[in-house]
Structures are given as structure tokens and as C-alpha cells.
């Protein structure tokens, strides 16, 4: 469980799923950092196929938790 404060989404814009939240957030990042277009925005984490989500929220949560592990942060420090 993260100690981060949850983001306050604008009223009526709250995502319905973690997949929608990730896709919306990544697209907002690309909107402000055009050099990332086609790099980080190539996946729709909320995509469905045959009525089912391609990537379940539980799976996304597990991946996020793994990458949030402090042991992986040391490679980025200078």
C-alpha cells in the first residue's frame, strides 16, 4: 500500500478503472511532453476485446506495486 496522497480528479472526470486512469494519465503526460508521443502512449490499458478487459486492474496493480518497490529505484539515482 502506498503512502501517496490520492489524486483529486476533476468532478465528472473520475476514471472508472485503473486501466482508464493509467491511459488518461499517460495521454496527459504526452500532451505536455510531445517527445514522448509514440513511446509511452502506445497502449490503451482500458482496452476490451470480446467484452473483456485485455489487462485486468488486478494485474496492472501488481505491476505498479512491483515497479514502486524501493529496491528498483536505486538504478535511477545519481
Rosetta blueprint (number, residue, H / E / L):
1 X L
2 X L
3 X L
4 X L
5 X L
6 X L
7 X L
8 X L
9 X L
10 X L
11 X L
12 X L
13 X L
14 X L
15 X L
16 X L
17 X L
18 X H
19 X H
20 X H
21 X H
22 X H
23 X H
24 X H
25 X H
26 X H
27 X H
28 X H
29 X H
30 X H
31 X H
32 X H
33 X L
34 X H
35 X H
36 X H
37 X L
38 X L
39 X L
40 X L
41 X L
42 X L
43 X L
44 X L
45 X L
46 X L
47 X L
48 X E
49 X E
50 X L
51 X L
52 X E
53 X E
54 X L
55 X L
56 X L
57 X H
58 X H
59 X H
60 X H
61 X H
62 X H
63 X H
64 X H
65 X H
66 X H
67 X H
68 X L
69 X L
70 X H
71 X H
72 X H
73 X H
74 X H
75 X H
76 X H
77 X L
78 X L
